[in-house]
Amino acid sequence: MISAVTGIPCGKDEPIASREMGQCGVDIRLVGPAREAFPFSVECKNCEKWNIPMWIEQAKTNQMLDTDWLLVFSRNRAGNVVVMDADAFFRIWKRYLKMQKRLIGE
């Protein structure tokens, strides 16, 4: 999804790549232009039983410098859910609204 939104390639040896299970750090590796375009430290989970507080702590622990943590999770036959820090969300939303005002000439 990050690749589709940013137009930056995803896969082994690409700017966007998923990290193998069990490795330390963020679950999605973003380098160079990918990190600039998508400045989040992403933690991913696919579990039937959700432990959101624990996952948030893990996302915060793995958060990289100059990024916001982002938790993406799902379970079978359910869509993806995103959780992020509220301050980060409203900071991003405020920037979005400012851009919209510039586009419509206010």
Steps between C-alpha positions, in 0.01 A plus 500: 500500500786739578648433159166563328450830683854631452579350159829369643597137427453232764687173534836350579778757446241775433442821704195335661529145633338292769725367774493126568315380808705487817748770402547802724376841395216629288303258284522712183844621395483843336819657362585818315207645307260246651570622852465862389167428330367280782661610830359227722646214699257222413410207727282232334291229663267232365343324799161367597539628856596864520731642765499861387666655811795260473532562126496877551786466748691288249440761227625775733808294593588447133424860397778646288631856527291765320204267445166438664410149611221328310330172589325305224311186596233261379357156550344246267196624308546854631646814347819671603492740795746784563580643843726798553573767759217758513741797507667371184163447330380853573836651400473320164133599462585864570765491223245340266244775570762770437585340164133481408453870576797586279360288218160669505656843543381604844 
